Amino acid sequence: MENKPIFVTQPSLAPLAEYMELLKGVWERGILTHNGPLVQQFEKEICRKLKLNNFVAVNNGTIAIQMAIKA
């Protein structure tokens, strides 16, 4: 029996090549934030998968709470 350490917090990562393709597009567009194409694609996919009419991705809980209060 092999004694391998068990890491409670070790992330599950996709292959690096998948990220490199995404990053290449980001570098070519020069858009890192502010509702860029990847954010828009993510929001559309979430709507499709969850059968939602609207979905907005935010970067933290504070923004989500502020949006909920204003809504």
N, C-alpha and C positions, 0 to 999 in steps of 0.2 A: 504494500500500500504506500502510495506516494504522499508525502506531507506537503501539500501546496497551501500557501496562506489563503485565507478567505478574506477578501476586502469588502467590508460592509458598504463603503462609499465608492467603489470603483465603477466608473461610468461604462455604459455600453456604447461603443462608438462605431459609426458606420465606417466603411473603408475610406481611407484618405483620398483615393482617386475620385470618389463621389463629391467630396468637398472641393477638390481642386477644380472640377468642372464648374461648380457653382461660383467659386471665387474668381475664376477666369472671366465669367460674364460680368460680375460685379466690377472688376478692374476695368473692363472694356467700357462699361457704361459710366463708371465714376459716381454711381449713386449708392451710397452706403445706408442712408436712413430716409426718413420722411416719405413714407408711402411709396417706396420704390417698387420695381416690378416683382421682386420676390415676395414682398409683403402682400401685394395685390393678388398674386398667384396663391399664396397661402390662404388668404381670406376667402377666395373663390372656392378653393378645394374644401375648406371647412364647411362652407355653406352647402356645397354639393353633398358631401358625405353625411352631414347632420340634417340635411333637408331644411335649411334655414333660409329665410329671405335676406337677412342682414347679419353681418358679423364684422366687428372691428377689433383688430389686434392692437394691443397696447404693450408698452415695455415694462410696466410695473403696476402694482396694486393701487398705488396712490392715484395714478391717472385713471384707472378703472373706477375707483370710488368717486373721484371728481366728476367723471362723465355720468355716472349713475345719479349723483345728486342733481346735476344740471338737467338730466332727462326728466 
